[in-house]
Amino acid sequence: MSEPMGWRRKPRVSPVDVEGGVTKTVIRLRHRQAESRNLRTLADDPDVVAARLERTRRRITAGMWWFLAAGLVFTTAGVHEFIAGDREITDPLWWAAWFVEPMVAGILILLLNWESEILSRGIEPDSDQTTNLKRFLLFCTFFMNVYPPLFGGDGIDFGMLFIKGMVPVIVFLLAEAMPVVQRRMRQAISDCYATARMHTPEPDPNPAPTPEPVVEEETVTPVPPEDPVPHPVSIDVGAAVRGLRLPDSVIPALQTAADAAAAESRPVTVEDIRTAVRVPVPIAERITAALHPVNGHQLNA
């Protein structure tokens, strides 16, 4: 009976093992212990830790970029409200106002990409110009978002003022934190690689040549040639046919098949018999056994 897919046979415990205390529970716990030891060895391996850190870094970076883009989409509406104001949709400036924040956000994203790339190569972005440009862009976004709820109406809408001021600040702090996160994660990955190189010996660039093995000459004793195997020769088919009480009319055909097999230095087979004479397989086998009565080999005449 075949076992269903996914079903694993439980290990059988002999009576001797049960008497010694090796029960199914002990065997199961030993398997878990061996698995835990293997996992601990892999978890402490520096290359495995580096790979896990790299995967975490990519996931964190992707999440930070997503939230940064979401914040910039929100601030785009605030910037449009600041620039367009009460203008009609037919006014070209109403349409142009939608492109101001994407332009500011695009420059900011390019700067962050530049910082992330050089930090991944271990280079610090020590540039006051890029830092000042990034902060100026974020300040412009903050000002254009908080101005309409602060000065655009009869009264101050504190709820909208808080929301429109909070999102640009979050975007600003996120843009400042992304290079720090990249720097720390990259340093941790580099430390893991350095530890792995310390525990892994580098191959010798100039290995010593391997000496060739010395082959001792052996005295070969000539072996006398074996006696050639005697080739089967033709036998008298008539005696075999009469012993099986077969009609004499089949003797010529069987004799021809036996002579042909002897000319090819091979014994007569069942196929030879059935080709020469149309008889059933059992009778052909009996004829073959009668022609080769000793261990399946043909008798020498």
Salt bridges, closest charged atoms under 4 A:
GLU3 OE2 - ARG9 NH2 2.63
GLU54 OE2 - ARG57 NH2 2.70
GLU54 OE2 - ARG58 NE 3.21
GLU81 OE1 - LYS164 NZ 2.31
ASP91 OD2 - ARG87 NE 3.56
GLU115 OE2 - LYS134 NZ 3.40
GLU117 OE2 - ARG121 NH2 3.07
GLU124 OE1 - ARG183 NE 2.87
GLU176 OE2 - LYS134 NZ 3.81
GLU176 OE2 - ARG135 NE 3.81
GLU264 OE1 - ARG266 NE 2.58
ASP272 OD2 - ARG266 NH1 2.65
